[in-house]
């Protein structure tokens, strides 16, 4: 199954943890959780039943690209959002067995950052 989620922020893992007050981080985490909830509920998708799953995140970003490892913070917030909206029972290794992170530049006319997430069983 495939889910598209708008990114409320384009933020590197370094920026999120190194130079930010905890209240701002909490605001960002909530914004990601809200966007995941909206995307999941509007998709009318059924949660996976076979675990563990493989999740492929493809970030489509406007402007400057980020280092792949700097996308891990946004990946974690999205994964936590999927657990919060009950799309996944948990994000432990028993349920999420593999994560792949990719990135591509958005169309030049686009002004929206988003991520496409493919969720498939590893079994």
RATA-V844136 format. One record per residue. N is the residue number from 1. OMEGA is omega as a letter, one per 40 degrees, with the letter a starting at -180 (none if undefined). BURIAL is + if it has 9 or more other C-alpha atoms within 8 Angstrom, else -. D_FIRST is the distance of its C-alpha to the first C-alpha in whole Angstrom. Layout:
BEGIN
N&OMEGA&BURIAL&D_FIRST + N&OMEGA&BURIAL&D_FIRST
END
This chain:
BEGIN
1&a&-&0 + 2&a&-&4 + 3&i&+&7 + 4&a&+&10 + 5&i&+&13 + 6&i&+&17 + 7&i&+&19 + 8&i&+&22 + 9&i&-&24 + 10&a&-&24 + 11&i&-&26 + 12&i&+&26 + 13&i&+&27 + 14&a&-&30 + 15&a&+&31 + 16&a&+&29 + 17&a&-&31 + 18&a&-&34 + 19&a&-&36 + 20&i&+&34 + 21&a&-&36 + 22&i&-&34 + 23&i&-&34 + 24&i&-&32 + 25&i&+&30 + 26&i&-&29 + 27&a&-&29 + 28&i&+&26 + 29&i&+&24 + 30&i&-&24 + 31&i&+&23 + 32&i&+&20 + 33&i&+&19 + 34&i&+&20 + 35&i&+&18 + 36&i&+&15 + 37&i&+&16 + 38&a&-&17 + 39&a&+&13 + 40&a&+&11 + 41&a&-&14 + 42&i&-&14 + 43&a&-&10 + 44&i&-&11 + 45&i&-&8 + 46&i&-&9 + 47&i&-&9 + 48&a&+&9 + 49&a&-&12 + 50&a&-&12 + 51&e&+&14 + 52&i&+&14 + 53&i&+&11 + 54&i&+&11 + 55&i&+&10 + 56&i&+&11 + 57&i&+&12 + 58&i&+&14 + 59&i&+&16 + 60&a&+&18 + 61&i&+&21 + 62&i&+&25 + 63&a&-&28 + 64&i&-&29 + 65&i&+&26 + 66&i&-&26 + 67&a&-&26 + 68&a&+&23 + 69&i&-&24 + 70&i&+&25 + 71&a&+&21 + 72&i&+&21 + 73&i&+&22 + 74&i&+&20 + 75&a&+&17 + 76&i&-&19 + 77&i&+&19 + 78&i&+&16 + 79&i&+&15 + 80&i&+&18 + 81&i&+&17 + 82&i&+&13 + 83&a&+&16 + 84&a&+&18 + 85&i&+&16 + 86&i&-&15 + 87&i&+&12 + 88&i&+&13 + 89&a&-&16 + 90&i&-&18 + 91&i&+&17 + 92&a&-&20 + 93&i&-&19 + 94&a&-&19 + 95&i&+&16 + 96&a&+&15 + 97&a&+&16 + 98&i&-&15 + 99&i&+&15 + 100&i&-&15 + 101&i&+&16 + 102&a&+&17 + 103&i&+&19 + 104&a&+&20 + 105&i&+&22 + 106&i&+&22 + 107&a&-&24 + 108&a&-&27 + 109&a&-&27 + 110&i&-&24 + 111&a&-&25 + 112&i&+&22 + 113&i&+&20 + 114&i&+&17 + 115&i&+&14 + 116&a&+&10 + 117&i&+&8 + 118&a&+&6 + 119&a&+&5 + 120&i&+&7 + 121&i&+&10 + 122&a&-&13 + 123&none&-&15
END
